[in-house]
Amino acid sequence: MPRRKTPRPPAPLPTLHPAQQAVFDSPARYRVVVCGRRWGKTELGKALVLARLSAGDQRVWWLAPTRTMASQVWRDLKRHLDQRDDLAIDVSERHVEFDAGGWLDIRSAHTPDYLRGAGLDFAVMDEAAFMKPNVWPEVVRPMLLDRRGGALFISTPNGHNWFYDVYLHALDAPDWAAFHYPTRSSPLINPADLDAIRASTIERVWLQEYEAEFIDSSGQVFRGVREAATALLTPPERAVHAVAGVDWGREGDYTVIVVLDAETHTMLDLDRFHQVGWELQRDRLRAVCERWNVQAVLAEANSVGSVNIEALERDGLPVAPFTMTSRSKPPLIEALALAIETRQVRLLPDEVLLHELLAYRARRSPSGLWQYSAPSGSHDDCVIALALAWRAAQQPTLRVDFA
């Protein structure tokens, strides 16, 4: 039930920077803005929405891929509108209704069939590249017809999907305008901060997230894999500072142990096996550690991993746990990808390992997080073990003498 709010000062919106202002001033009915992270696309969208609402009887939608992603926009717009006494706000529905007849709805595009309604004057499609491809042609565009409404598409790229097609269409179609702005085009971003990000970010992520480039949608994660693989002419017997990564498996998956020289960043060993009992698996890990003078083991701790780690700790093995989650996995994988891409690590020319690396894929979820995995029906045990070994090599505090 709509309820009136007690007026309070609105949250200030920043003055639009020149690139934002160029989009704001465009007379095009449909504006497509492809931009990098932190460029200011949300602030631009809010400014256009508030300008529309101040013009009188306007029906406006703000669409985001998920309800959660639209939460901050709703809070900001609601606070701006709270100072007015000619409207009623329904907090639960995220709906603002004006006495003059217009309204504002903040909605999720997750379920397009729920987006039917009356005609619109303006729609903002926030992070449009992460919406389902039928939202624009089947839901939003028909709702703009009777009132000759307009739309703003704002998003970072997400491969060569429907948003890419819309951007290409907007380049030369009547009533359309296309804009492309990398993150560095915002004067609010410190160039030194971008330089630091560039130095620690893999090429694919940098190009898409900060240069706002539409890159190959195949989602290949690891580049330069073959170039990073080299046969060791004289493999050492032991290493001064060796570390290991372990990914556990038993039946369908493999257990993989990867040993890495923490000083030279050279891969020393890969042991891959399955259908072996846990006790024997731990014995094999101990033997590998003894052979290579491993000073630290970083082992995946999910599921059965925690039980094995506890047993290994009781035996005195220098093992540390790594819990794999949707938030801990992306930086783990991206660090390895950057190391391979920049030739910081030398890989053994093991064909199973190289195949897993070359087949590994990435996709960006509607929440903005990168998701990494092997193709359906394939394995990623070597990838995870190598990534854990690389993480251990970057953490000197993990290293202790193996007894």
C-alpha positions as CSV (number, residue, x, y, z in Angstrom):
1,M,0.0,0.0,0.0
2,P,1.6,3.3,-1.0
3,R,2.4,5.5,1.9
4,R,3.6,9.1,2.1
5,K,7.1,9.8,3.3
6,T,8.3,12.5,5.6
7,P,10.3,14.9,3.5
8,R,14.1,15.0,4.1
9,P,17.1,16.4,2.2
10,P,17.9,14.5,-0.9
11,A,21.2,12.7,-1.4
12,P,23.3,14.9,-3.7
13,L,24.1,13.7,-7.2
14,P,27.5,14.6,-8.5
15,T,27.8,17.0,-11.4
16,L,28.0,15.0,-14.6
17,H,31.5,14.8,-16.1
18,P,31.9,15.7,-19.8
19,A,31.4,12.2,-21.2
20,Q,28.2,11.7,-19.1
21,Q,26.9,15.1,-20.2
22,A,27.4,14.2,-23.8
23,V,25.0,11.2,-23.4
24,F,22.6,13.3,-21.3
25,D,22.4,15.9,-24.0
26,S,21.9,13.5,-26.9
27,P,18.5,14.0,-28.6
28,A,18.5,10.3,-29.7
29,R,15.4,8.3,-28.6
30,Y,17.6,5.3,-27.8
31,R,21.0,5.7,-26.3
32,V,23.4,2.8,-25.9
33,V,26.4,3.4,-23.6
34,V,29.1,0.8,-23.4
35,C,31.5,1.8,-20.6
36,G,34.1,0.5,-18.2
37,R,33.8,-0.2,-14.5
38,R,33.4,2.9,-12.3
39,W,32.9,5.2,-15.3
40,G,29.6,6.5,-13.8
41,K,26.9,4.9,-15.8
42,T,24.5,4.6,-12.8
43,E,24.9,8.2,-11.9
44,L,24.1,9.1,-15.6
45,G,21.0,6.9,-15.5
46,K,19.8,8.5,-12.3
47,A,20.3,12.0,-13.6
48,L,18.2,11.1,-16.7
49,V,15.4,9.5,-14.7
50,L,15.2,12.5,-12.4
51,A,15.1,14.9,-15.3
52,R,12.2,12.8,-16.9
53,L,10.2,12.8,-13.6
54,S,10.6,16.5,-13.2
55,A,9.0,17.0,-16.6
56,G,5.5,16.0,-15.5
57,D,3.4,13.0,-16.4
58,Q,6.1,10.5,-17.1
59,R,6.1,6.7,-16.7
60,V,9.6,5.4,-16.1
61,W,11.1,2.0,-15.4
62,W,14.6,1.2,-14.1
63,L,15.5,-2.4,-14.9
64,A,18.4,-4.3,-13.5
65,P,19.3,-8.0,-14.0
66,T,18.5,-8.8,-10.4
67,R,16.5,-7.1,-7.6
68,T,19.6,-6.9,-5.5
69,M,21.5,-5.0,-8.1
70,A,18.8,-2.3,-8.2
71,S,18.8,-1.8,-4.4
72,Q,21.2,1.1,-4.3
73,V,19.5,2.8,-7.2
74,W,16.2,2.5,-5.4
75,R,17.6,4.0,-2.2
76,D,19.2,6.9,-4.0
77,L,16.2,7.8,-6.1
78,K,13.8,7.4,-3.2
79,R,15.8,9.7,-1.1
80,H,15.8,12.3,-3.9
81,L,12.0,12.0,-4.3
82,D,11.3,12.0,-0.5
83,Q,11.5,15.8,-0.4
84,R,8.5,16.1,-2.7
85,D,4.9,16.2,-1.4
86,D,3.2,15.3,-4.7
87,L,3.8,11.6,-4.6
88,A,3.3,8.4,-2.7
89,I,6.0,5.7,-2.2
90,D,5.4,2.0,-2.0
91,V,8.6,0.7,-0.5
92,S,7.8,-3.0,-0.8
93,E,7.0,-2.7,-4.5
94,R,9.7,-0.1,-5.2
95,H,7.0,2.0,-6.8
96,V,6.6,5.8,-6.7
97,E,3.3,7.3,-7.9
98,F,2.9,11.0,-8.6
99,D,-0.3,13.0,-8.2
100,A,0.0,14.3,-11.8
101,G,-0.3,10.7,-13.0
102,G,3.2,9.5,-13.7
103,W,5.2,6.9,-11.9
104,L,8.5,5.3,-11.4
105,D,9.1,1.5,-11.0
106,I,12.5,-0.1,-10.0
107,R,12.3,-3.7,-11.3
108,S,14.3,-6.9,-11.9
109,A,14.5,-8.3,-15.4
110,H,15.2,-11.8,-14.0
111,T,11.7,-13.0,-14.9
112,P,10.7,-11.2,-18.1
113,D,7.1,-12.5,-18.0
114,Y,6.4,-10.5,-14.9
115,L,7.4,-7.2,-16.7
116,R,4.1,-6.6,-18.5
117,G,2.3,-3.4,-17.9
118,A,1.2,0.0,-19.2
119,G,3.0,2.1,-21.7
120,L,6.3,3.7,-20.8
121,D,7.9,7.1,-21.5
122,F,11.4,6.0,-20.5
123,A,13.3,2.9,-19.5
124,V,16.8,2.5,-18.2
125,M,18.3,-1.0,-18.8
126,D,21.1,-1.1,-16.3
127,E,23.9,-3.7,-17.0
128,A,21.9,-4.6,-20.1
129,A,24.5,-7.1,-21.3
130,F,23.5,-9.4,-18.4
131,M,19.8,-9.5,-19.1
132,K,18.1,-12.2,-21.0
133,P,18.0,-11.4,-24.8
134,N,14.2,-11.3,-25.0
135,V,13.8,-8.5,-22.4
136,W,14.3,-5.7,-24.9
137,P,12.5,-6.9,-28.0
138,E,9.6,-8.7,-26.4
139,V,8.9,-6.7,-23.3
140,V,10.4,-3.2,-23.1
141,R,10.4,-2.0,-26.7
142,P,6.6,-2.8,-27.2
143,M,5.8,-0.8,-24.1
144,L,7.5,2.3,-25.6
145,L,5.3,2.3,-28.7
146,D,2.1,4.1,-27.8
147,R,3.8,6.9,-25.8
148,R,6.9,7.1,-28.2
149,G,9.1,6.4,-25.2
150,G,12.9,6.2,-25.2
151,A,15.5,4.0,-23.6
152,L,18.9,4.1,-22.1
153,F,21.1,1.0,-22.3
154,I,24.1,1.1,-19.9
155,S,26.5,-1.7,-19.4
156,T,29.9,-3.1,-19.5
157,P,30.3,-5.7,-22.3
158,N,29.6,-9.4,-21.9
159,G,31.0,-11.0,-25.0
160,H,29.3,-10.9,-28.4
161,N,25.7,-11.2,-27.1
162,W,22.5,-9.3,-27.8
163,F,23.9,-6.1,-26.2
164,Y,26.7,-6.2,-28.7
165,D,24.2,-6.4,-31.5
166,V,22.2,-3.5,-30.1
167,Y,25.4,-1.4,-29.9
168,L,26.3,-2.2,-33.5
169,H,22.7,-1.2,-34.6
170,A,22.9,2.0,-32.7
171,L,26.0,3.1,-34.5
172,D,24.1,4.2,-37.6
173,A,20.4,3.7,-37.1
174,P,18.0,6.6,-37.1
175,D,16.8,7.6,-33.6
176,W,19.7,5.7,-32.0
177,A,23.1,6.8,-30.6
178,A,26.0,4.7,-29.5
179,F,28.6,5.7,-27.0
180,H,31.8,3.9,-26.0
181,Y,33.8,5.0,-23.0
182,P,36.6,3.1,-21.2
183,T,37.1,3.7,-17.5
184,R,39.9,6.1,-18.1
185,S,37.6,8.6,-19.8
186,S,36.1,9.5,-16.4
187,P,38.0,12.4,-14.8
188,L,37.0,11.0,-11.4
189,I,39.3,8.0,-11.8
190,N,43.0,8.3,-10.8
191,P,45.2,7.1,-13.7
192,A,47.7,5.7,-11.2
193,D,45.0,3.4,-9.7
194,L,44.2,2.1,-13.2
195,D,47.9,1.5,-13.9
196,A,48.0,-0.6,-10.7
197,I,45.0,-2.6,-11.7
198,R,46.3,-3.1,-15.2
199,A,49.6,-4.6,-13.8
200,S,47.7,-7.2,-11.8
201,T,44.8,-8.0,-14.1
202,I,44.6,-10.6,-16.9
203,E,44.2,-9.3,-20.5
204,R,40.7,-10.6,-21.0
205,V,39.3,-9.0,-17.8
206,W,41.2,-5.8,-18.4
207,L,39.8,-5.3,-21.9
208,Q,36.2,-6.1,-21.0
209,E,35.9,-4.5,-17.6
210,Y,38.1,-1.4,-18.0
211,E,38.5,-0.8,-21.7
212,A,34.8,-1.7,-22.4
213,E,35.8,-3.9,-25.3
214,F,33.5,-6.6,-26.8
215,I,35.9,-9.5,-26.7
216,D,35.5,-13.1,-27.9
217,S,32.6,-14.6,-26.0
218,S,34.2,-18.1,-26.0
219,G,35.4,-17.2,-22.5
220,Q,38.9,-18.7,-22.7
221,V,40.7,-18.0,-19.4
222,F,44.3,-19.0,-19.9
223,R,46.4,-17.5,-22.8
224,G,49.9,-18.3,-23.7
225,V,49.7,-21.9,-22.2
226,R,51.8,-23.6,-24.8
227,E,54.4,-20.9,-24.7
228,A,54.7,-21.3,-20.9
229,A,55.2,-25.0,-21.1
230,T,58.8,-26.2,-21.4
231,A,60.6,-29.4,-20.7
232,L,63.2,-29.3,-18.0
233,L,66.5,-30.4,-19.5
234,T,68.0,-31.3,-16.1
235,P,65.2,-31.7,-13.6
236,P,66.4,-31.0,-10.1
237,E,66.3,-33.7,-7.4
238,R,65.0,-31.3,-4.8
239,A,64.2,-27.6,-4.6
240,V,65.3,-25.1,-2.0
241,H,61.9,-23.6,-1.6
242,A,59.2,-25.8,-3.1
243,V,55.5,-25.5,-2.5
244,A,52.6,-27.8,-3.5
245,G,48.9,-27.4,-4.3
246,V,46.4,-30.2,-3.8
247,D,42.9,-30.8,-5.3
248,W,41.2,-33.8,-3.8
249,G,39.2,-36.4,-5.6
250,R,38.3,-40.1,-5.3
251,E,35.9,-41.6,-7.8
252,G,34.6,-39.3,-10.7
253,D,37.4,-36.7,-10.1
254,Y,41.1,-37.0,-9.8
255,T,43.4,-36.0,-6.9
256,V,46.2,-33.9,-8.3
257,I,49.4,-32.7,-6.6
258,V,51.4,-30.0,-8.3
259,V,54.8,-29.0,-7.0
260,L,56.3,-25.6,-7.8
261,D,59.7,-24.0,-7.1
262,A,58.7,-20.9,-5.2
263,E,62.0,-19.1,-6.2
264,T,62.2,-19.8,-10.0
265,H,58.4,-20.3,-10.4
266,T,59.2,-23.6,-12.3
267,M,56.7,-26.4,-12.1
268,L,58.6,-29.5,-10.8
269,D,56.1,-32.3,-10.6
270,L,52.5,-33.3,-11.2
271,D,51.0,-36.4,-9.7
272,R,47.4,-37.3,-10.8
273,F,45.5,-40.3,-9.7
274,H,42.0,-41.5,-8.8
275,Q,40.1,-44.5,-7.2
276,V,42.6,-44.5,-4.4
277,G,41.7,-44.5,-0.7
278,W,42.3,-41.5,1.4
279,E,45.1,-43.0,3.5
280,L,47.0,-44.0,0.4
281,Q,46.4,-40.5,-1.1
282,R,47.9,-38.9,2.0
283,D,50.9,-41.3,1.7
284,R,51.5,-40.2,-1.9
285,L,51.3,-36.6,-0.9
286,R,53.9,-37.2,1.9
287,A,56.2,-39.0,-0.6
288,V,56.0,-36.1,-3.1
289,C,56.7,-33.6,-0.3
290,E,59.7,-35.5,0.9
291,R,61.1,-35.9,-2.6
292,W,60.9,-32.2,-3.4
293,N,61.6,-30.7,0.0
294,V,58.2,-29.1,0.0
295,Q,57.9,-26.4,2.6
296,A,54.2,-25.6,2.3
297,V,51.1,-27.4,0.9
298,L,48.0,-25.4,0.1
299,A,45.1,-27.9,-0.1
300,E,41.5,-27.5,-1.1
301,A,39.4,-27.8,2.1
302,N,35.9,-28.3,0.8
303,S,34.0,-31.5,1.5
304,V,36.5,-34.4,2.2
305,G,39.4,-32.0,2.0
306,S,39.1,-30.8,5.6
307,V,39.2,-34.4,6.9
308,N,42.4,-35.1,5.0
309,I,44.0,-31.8,6.0
310,E,43.3,-32.5,9.7
311,A,45.0,-36.0,9.3
312,L,48.0,-34.5,7.5
313,E,48.4,-31.8,10.2
314,R,48.5,-34.5,12.9
315,D,51.2,-36.2,10.9
316,G,53.3,-33.0,10.8
317,L,52.8,-32.1,7.2
318,P,53.1,-28.3,6.5
319,V,49.6,-28.1,5.1
320,A,47.2,-25.1,5.0
321,P,43.5,-25.1,3.9
322,F,41.9,-23.2,1.1
323,T,38.2,-23.0,1.1
324,M,36.8,-22.6,-2.5
325,T,33.8,-20.3,-2.7
326,S,32.2,-18.1,-5.4
327,R,34.3,-15.2,-4.1
328,S,37.6,-16.9,-3.3
329,K,37.8,-18.8,-6.6
330,P,38.0,-15.9,-9.1
331,P,41.1,-14.2,-7.6
332,L,42.7,-17.6,-7.3
333,I,42.2,-18.4,-11.0
334,E,42.9,-14.9,-12.2
335,A,46.3,-14.8,-10.4
336,L,47.3,-18.0,-12.2
337,A,46.0,-16.7,-15.5
338,L,48.1,-13.5,-15.1
339,A,51.2,-15.5,-14.2
340,I,50.8,-17.7,-17.3
341,E,50.0,-14.8,-19.6
342,T,53.0,-12.8,-18.4
343,R,55.4,-15.8,-18.4
344,Q,56.0,-15.6,-14.7
345,V,55.5,-19.4,-14.4
346,R,57.1,-22.3,-16.3
347,L,54.8,-25.3,-16.8
348,L,55.6,-28.9,-17.4
349,P,54.6,-30.0,-20.9
350,D,52.0,-32.4,-19.5
351,E,49.2,-32.8,-22.1
352,V,46.5,-33.4,-19.5
353,L,47.4,-30.2,-17.7
354,L,47.7,-28.2,-20.9
355,H,44.4,-29.5,-22.2
356,E,42.6,-28.5,-18.9
357,L,44.1,-25.0,-19.0
358,L,43.2,-24.5,-22.7
359,A,39.6,-25.8,-22.2
360,Y,38.9,-23.7,-19.0
361,R,36.2,-21.2,-19.4
362,A,34.8,-18.0,-17.8
363,R,31.5,-16.2,-17.8
364,R,30.4,-13.2,-15.9
365,S,27.2,-13.7,-13.8
366,P,24.5,-11.0,-13.5
367,S,25.8,-10.1,-10.1
368,G,29.1,-9.1,-11.7
369,L,31.2,-11.9,-10.4
370,W,33.3,-14.0,-12.8
371,Q,32.6,-17.7,-12.7
372,Y,35.3,-20.2,-13.8
373,S,34.9,-23.8,-14.6
374,A,35.8,-26.7,-16.9
375,P,33.4,-27.4,-19.8
376,S,30.6,-29.9,-18.9
377,G,31.9,-33.4,-18.7
378,S,35.6,-32.3,-18.4
379,H,38.0,-32.1,-15.4
380,D,39.7,-29.1,-13.8
381,D,41.7,-30.9,-11.1
382,C,45.1,-30.0,-12.6
383,V,44.0,-26.3,-13.0
384,I,42.9,-26.0,-9.3
385,A,46.0,-27.8,-8.0
386,L,48.3,-25.5,-10.1
387,A,46.4,-22.4,-9.0
388,L,46.8,-23.5,-5.3
389,A,50.5,-24.1,-5.8
390,W,50.9,-20.6,-7.4
391,R,49.0,-19.1,-4.5
392,A,51.3,-20.9,-2.0
393,A,54.4,-19.6,-3.9
394,Q,53.1,-16.0,-3.4
395,Q,52.7,-16.5,0.3
396,P,56.1,-16.9,2.0
397,T,54.5,-17.1,5.5
398,L,53.1,-20.5,4.6
399,R,56.5,-22.0,4.2
400,V,58.0,-24.1,6.9
401,D,60.7,-26.8,6.9
402,F,59.3,-30.2,6.1
403,A,60.2,-32.9,8.6
